[in-house]
Amino acid sequence: MTRPIPITQLRRQLQGRPEAVARMLRVLPIQIQEELDRPVPLPTTDRVVRGLQKRLRMVEQLALEMFPVGHHCRPEEV
């Protein structure tokens, strides 16, 4: 198994890329659920789930920094 990219490096790669952040917000919960739904859990399932949850928390925080509450994503009408 390959090692996942460190969270700090992932954060740097996602900064300034709202489409990538949105994709991660869609994909990570699905990946977590797929790990939890395994019929026969692997010995590393708990560690994998914790790692995915850390990534999800980081991406959620990054999304809040990029799009603060009350921010509208559509351009202003002229």
N, C-alpha and C positions, 0 to 999 in steps of 0.2 A: 504494500500500500504506500502511496506517495504521501508526503507530508503536506498539509494544507498551508496556504500562504499565511504568514503572520498577520494578525489583526491590524497592527499599526501600518504595515505595508498596504494592506487592502484599503484601509482608510485613506491613505495618500492617493491611491489609484482612483478612488471613488470621488474625491473632492472635485467639485466643479463639473460633475457629470450627473445631472439629475436623472437622465434616462437609465443609467446604470444603477443608481440608488433605488429608483422605482422598481427595476427588475429584481434587485436583491430583496426588496420588501415583499415582492410576490413569491419569490422562489424559496427563500429560507423557511417560512412556516410550512411549506409543503414538504421540504426535505426533512424537517424535524418530525412531522407527522409520519412520514414514510419510515423513518428509523424506529419510531415508537410502535408502529403497526407491524413490524416484522413478526412472522409467525414463530420463529425460533430466534430470540435475541442473541446477538453475537456477544462475546465477552467484552468487546470494546464499545457496545451500544451506548452505555451511560456516558462514557467519555466523549463519544462523537456527538451525542445530543447536547451535552454541556458546551462543547465547542461551537456548535451551530447556534445555540442560544446566545452565547457571547457575541457572535458575529451579528445576530439579529439586533441585539441591544445597541451595538455600535452603529449599525446602519440606521436604526430608528433615531438615535441621537444626532447623527449626521444629517438626516432628513429634517429634523427640527431646526438645526443650525442653518440649513440651506433655505428652508421654507418656514419661517416663524409663524406661529399661530396668528391668523388674521391676514396673512399674505395671500394675495390672489395670483394664481399662476398665469392668468391670461394677460396679454399686453393691454396697456391703457388705450382706450379709444380716443382718437384725435378728432 
